[in-house]
Amino acid sequence: MNRPYEPWDPRKYIEYRLFWPYSSGIPGQWMVHQIDTVHWFTGLPRPRSVVVNGGLYLWKDGRKNFDTLTAVFDYGPLRDESKGFQVVYSSRQTNSAGGVKELYFSNGGMLNLQTNRITPEGGLTQKMAEVMGMKGNRLLEMDIAEAGGVETAANTGTDNATFAHMRNWMECVRSRKKPNADIRAGYNHSVALCMTIAAMHTGKRVTFDDKNQEVVIR
C-alpha cells in the first residue's frame, strides 16, 4: 500500500505486529481496546494529551516495536482544564505476572474489572476528611452485577459477550438504529491511538486539533 518497498520477509509477514511501520505494536494491538472503556465510562471523546515512555528492554530479536510501554493520558472536558483525571496504561512483554487488569479509582474507592467488584479501597476516610473540613467518601462494596453489570474484555472467541456484540450490530444493520459501539467510538479510539503512536515515536507531549483532525506534537 503506502509503505516503502522491502524484499520479502516471511517473519514480517507472520509477525507484522512486531515491526513498524506495519504495526505500532502494543498500542495498536491492546491499548486501543482498553482506552475504549475510558471513553465509554466517562462520555469523553479523547484524551487532552498523552506522553509515552518505553523501549526494547528484553527481546533483542530484530523486532522494532517496544516490548515495554507506559502511556500517561490527561482526560477531562476539552475546554475546561480545571477538571480532569489521569489514565495510565502500562504493558510489558518481559514478565506475565499480574495478568490483565483494569482499575478505576475515585476518591470514594475503586472499580476493579478483574474481580468485577466495587470497593471502598483507597477512598477518603472520615478521619482524614475531618482534617480538611470535609466528609468521608467510601463506596459501598458490591459486585458490578449488582450495579448493572459490565463487560470490557477485548474478546475474540465465541463467548457470550462477543456474540451479543455481533448480534447488536446485525440488528442495527436491519433496523438502521445506532449500534452500541458506533463509528464515532471507532474514530475516538483511533484518535487516542494516533496520539499515542506520535508520543511513542517522538518522546514529546502530544495533543490533538479537532478542527483540522491533526495530531499536534508539542
C-alpha positions in Angstrom: 0.0 0.0 0.0 1.6 3.3 1.1 4.6 1.6 2.8 8.2 1.7 1.4 9.1 -1.4 -0.7 11.0 -4.1 1.1 12.2 -7.5 0.0 10.0 -10.4 1.0 10.5 -11.3 4.7 8.3 -14.2 6.0 8.8 -13.1 9.6 7.5 -9.7 8.9 4.5 -11.2 7.2 3.7 -13.6 10.1 4.7 -11.3 13.0 3.9 -8.0 11.5 2.8 -6.6 14.9 6.5 -6.6 15.9 7.6 -4.3 13.1 7.0 -0.6 12.5 5.6 0.7 10.1 3.3 -2.3 9.6 2.0 -2.0 13.2 2.6 0.2 16.3 2.8 -3.0 18.5 1.4 -2.7 22.0 -0.8 0.5 21.4 -2.5 -0.8 18.3 -2.9 -4.4 19.5 -4.1 -3.9 23.1 -4.2 -0.3 24.4 -6.7 0.8 21.7 -9.3 -1.6 23.1 -8.9 -0.6 26.8 -9.0 3.1 26.0 -12.4 2.5 24.6 -13.6 1.7 28.1 -12.4 5.1 29.4 -14.5 6.8 26.7 -17.5 4.6 27.3 -17.5 5.1 31.1 -16.8 8.9 31.0 -18.5 10.1 27.9 -15.3 11.9 26.9 -14.3 11.7 23.2 -10.5 11.6 23.5 -7.5 12.4 25.8 -6.5 16.1 26.0 -2.8 15.0 25.9 -0.6 12.0 26.1 3.1 11.2 26.9 4.8 7.8 26.4 7.9 6.1 27.6 9.2 2.6 26.9 11.6 0.6 24.8 13.0 -2.7 23.8 14.3 -4.0 27.1 14.4 -7.8 26.7 13.6 -9.1 23.2 16.7 -8.3 21.1 15.5 -10.5 18.3 15.2 -7.9 15.5 11.8 -6.6 16.3 11.3 -2.8 16.1 8.3 -2.2 18.3 8.6 -1.7 22.1 8.3 -4.7 24.4 7.5 -2.4 27.3 5.4 0.7 27.2 3.7 3.1 29.6 1.4 5.9 28.3 0.0 8.6 30.6 -3.1 10.4 29.4 -4.7 13.6 30.6 -8.5 13.4 30.3 -11.3 15.8 31.1 -13.6 18.4 29.5 -11.8 19.6 26.4 -12.5 23.3 27.2 -12.1 23.2 30.9 -8.7 22.2 32.3 -9.8 22.9 35.9 -11.4 19.4 35.8 -10.0 16.1 34.8 -8.2 12.9 35.7 -5.3 10.8 34.6 -5.3 7.4 32.9 -2.1 5.3 33.0 -1.8 2.4 30.5 1.2 0.0 31.0 2.1 -3.2 29.2 5.2 -5.4 29.4 6.3 -8.4 27.4 9.1 -9.1 29.8 7.0 -10.8 32.6 3.5 -12.0 32.6 2.8 -11.7 36.4 -0.4 -9.9 37.2 -2.3 -10.6 34.0 -4.7 -8.1 32.5 -6.2 -5.5 34.9 -8.4 -2.5 34.6 -8.8 -0.5 37.7 -10.7 2.8 38.0 -10.0 4.9 41.1 -12.0 7.8 42.6 -11.7 9.4 46.0 -14.5 7.1 47.1 -12.9 3.8 46.2 -12.2 1.5 43.3 -13.9 -0.2 40.4 -12.0 -3.4 39.7 -12.8 -5.0 36.3 -10.7 -8.1 37.0 -12.6 -9.1 40.1 -15.8 -7.3 38.9 -16.1 -5.7 42.4 -16.7 -2.1 43.5 -14.8 -1.5 46.8 -14.1 1.4 49.1 -10.3 0.7 48.8 -8.4 3.9 48.8 -11.5 6.1 49.4 -11.5 9.1 51.7 -11.9 8.0 55.3 -13.8 10.1 57.8 -10.7 10.6 59.9 -8.7 12.0 57.0 -11.7 14.0 55.8 -12.2 15.8 59.1 -8.7 17.2 59.0 -9.7 19.0 55.8 -13.1 20.0 57.0 -14.7 17.5 54.6 -17.0 14.5 54.8 -15.7 11.0 54.3 -16.4 9.3 51.0 -16.4 5.5 50.9 -18.2 3.5 48.3 -20.3 0.5 49.3 -18.7 -2.8 48.4 -20.7 -4.8 45.9 -20.4 -6.9 42.7 -20.6 -5.0 39.5 -23.5 -7.2 38.5 -25.5 -5.6 41.4 -24.8 -2.2 39.8 -26.0 -3.2 36.4 -23.1 -5.3 35.1 -20.3 -4.5 32.6 -18.1 -6.4 30.1 -15.0 -4.7 28.8 -12.6 -7.5 27.6 -11.4 -7.4 24.0 -12.6 -11.0 23.4 -12.2 -12.6 20.0 -13.8 -16.0 20.6 -17.4 -17.2 20.5 -18.1 -16.2 24.1 -21.4 -14.6 25.2 -20.1 -11.0 25.1 -18.7 -11.3 21.6 -22.0 -13.0 20.4 -24.0 -10.2 21.9 -21.8 -7.5 20.3 -22.2 -9.1 16.9 -25.9 -9.6 17.3 -26.3 -5.9 18.2 -24.5 -4.9 15.1 -26.6 -7.2 12.8 -29.8 -6.0 14.4 -28.8 -2.4 13.7 -27.9 -3.2 10.1 -31.6 -4.4 9.8 -33.2 -1.6 11.8 -30.8 1.3 11.0 -30.6 2.1 14.7 -27.4 3.3 16.2 -25.3 0.4 17.5 -23.8 0.2 21.0 -20.4 0.9 19.5 -20.9 3.2 16.6 -18.4 4.8 14.1 -17.8 7.7 16.4 -16.5 5.3 19.1 -14.1 3.9 16.5 -13.0 7.4 15.5 -12.4 8.4 19.1 -10.3 5.5 20.0 -8.3 5.9 16.7 -7.5 9.5 17.7 -6.2 8.2 21.1 -4.2 5.6 19.3 -2.7 8.1 16.8 -1.8 10.5 19.7 -0.1 7.6 21.5 1.9 6.5 18.4 3.1 10.1 17.9 4.2 10.4 21.5 5.9 7.0 21.4 8.0 7.9 18.3 8.9 11.5 19.2 9.2 11.3 23.0 7.1 14.5 23.2 3.8 15.5 24.7 1.1 15.2 22.1 -2.3 16.9 21.8 -5.0 16.9 19.0 -6.5 19.6 16.8 -10.2 18.7 16.4 -10.9 21.3 13.7 -8.1 20.1 11.4 -8.2 16.5 12.7 -4.5 16.5 13.2 -2.1 15.3 15.9 -0.1 18.1 17.4 3.4 17.5 18.8 4.4 19.9 21.5 
